[in-house]
Each structure stands twice: as C-alpha cells, then as structure tokens.
Amino acid sequence: MFFTIPVSPKPTPRPRLGRGKVFNTKEYTKYKKSLIEWISVLGIPRDDYDMIHARFYVPYPKSTPKKNQIDNAPLKQCFDCDNVIKGLCDALEQANVIENDRGFFSMVIQKYRTTAEGGFISFELKKLNNDKESPVNN
C-alpha cells in the first residue's frame, strides 16, 4: 500500500557549522517537521521494514509552458536520489515508524515531474516474510 504525503520534496542539505554547532537550515528543518507530522497522521504501524519504494513528484517551474508539461515525466535534473530519500527516511525514524533506515536492504527511489500545483511524496514500506519471500534461499 502506497502512502502519500502532500509535501513538495526537498533534498537533504549538508549540515551547516556556526558558533561551534552543527545545524540544518531552517527551511529543511521545517520540511522535515512537516513530513513527520504527515507520517504521524497516516498511522503507519511501527515495524522492522525491509524495503522502501519512494516516488518523489516535483512540480514544473512556473515558467514552463503548459503545452510542454507531461505528468509523471521522469525527472533527471534537480537533486540526487540519495539526497531526497534521506529526508524521508529520517522522518520515518523520528515518527517512530522505523528504528533505523540502515535496516532497509532495498530502496527504490524514483523522481517525476507532476502537473499538479504542488509536489508530493508517495511511498511504500514492505516487510518480507523470511520463510517465503526471502530473496536468498540458504
């Protein structure tokens, strides 16, 4: 089952250093807080999930003519996949859905353009049944 968060995706920036402290930007902190709030509202059960499949939908720039906009077009610019999944995984940890994102053995990360007004994030968490669905049979 895919869950949807109506928040436009943002990449995780490098932490900043100021006055001897390491911190994230206010914009990113606000973004992650909104992800945590939405994840809490979704009521996802806490578990040791094995896989995450995340789709990040970014709206077209306002300057893009409507005739050139294609919904669900693959997004090859903007940010790296590893930077955008980090924020989602951190929010899942802080919302107490997962203990640690290093527990995922598989991540599928996709970026798309959307013709919607705002961006959004759609994701699915999977737990494999170790007896039946294990990708490696010993």
N, C-alpha and C positions, 0 to 999 in steps of 0.2 A: 504494500500500500504506500503510495506516494503522499507525502505531506507537503503543503505549500505554505510558504511564508511570504506575505506581500511586502517585502522589503527589497529595494534595489541592491544587488550585490556590490561589495567593495572588497578590494584586495587587502590583505593584512600588510600594513606598512612596517618598515624597520622601526624598532623601538628607538626613541629619542633619548638623549642624555642631557640633563640640565640640572645644575646645582647639586651635582653628585648623585642624582637619582635617575633611574631608567623609567621612562613612561611612554605610553602611547598617546597619539594625538587625540584631542577632544572629539573630533569627527569620528574617528574609529571607535573610541570608547562608547560614544552614543550609538553607533551602528551595532556594536556587539551587544549592548544592553537591550536594544530593540529585538535582536534575534533571540536572546534569552527569554524575554517576555513572551514572544510568539511561541517559542518552543514549549514554554510552560503552559500556555493556553491550549496547545494541541494535545496535551495529556499523553505524551508518548511514554510507555512503560520503561522503567529502568531495566537494563539487561546488558549482558556481555555480547553485543552485536559483533558479527564477524565481517560484515561488508557494508559499504555505503555507496549508493548511487545518487549523485547530486547533479542537478541541472540548474545552471545559473542563466537567467534571462535578463538581458540588458536592453533598455530602450534605445531606439535610434536617436542620434543627436537631432535637435530641433531643426537644424539646417538641412537635414536630409529630405529631399522631395518625397512626397507620398508615393509617387509612381515608382520610386527606387527602393521602397521598403518591402521586404519579404519577411513574413512572420516565420519564426523558427529557423532563420538562416544561421548557419554555423558562424561563430564569432572567432576570428583568428587574430584580432588585434586586442587592444586594451590591456588586460592583465594576464599574468600567468595562471594556469590552473592550480598550481601548488599554493599560490598566494591567496586565492579566493576560497579554497576548501579549508584552509587553516582557520579562518574566522568562524565558519560553520562548525567545525569540529570543536573548537574552543568553547563555543556557545553551548553545544551539546554536553560538554563536560560540566560547565558552570551551571547548566539547568538540571544537572544530576540525571541525565538520560544514559550517559556512558561514564565509566570510571576514567578511562584514558583512551585517547584516539590511537595510541600505538597498538591497541587490541584489534584494530581492523587489519585483516590480511589482504583485503582488496578494496580499492577505491576506484569508482568510475566517475570521472569528472567531465562534464560537458558544458560548453558555453554557447549561448544562442543570442541572436537579436530578437526582440519582440516589438510588435507594432502597438502594444499596449502603452498607455500613458506612463506607467511606472514599471520598473523591473520587479522581478520576484525570484524566489528560490524554491525549487521543488526537489525533494529528496526522499530516498527510501533506505531504511535500515533493515538488514537481513541477518538472521541468525541461522547458521547451518545446523542441521541435526547431525551430530557427529557420527552416528551409526549409518545413516542412509545417504547423506548428501556430501560426505567428505570428499574434497577434490583429490585427495591422495588416499588410496586404499593400501594399508600396510599389510 
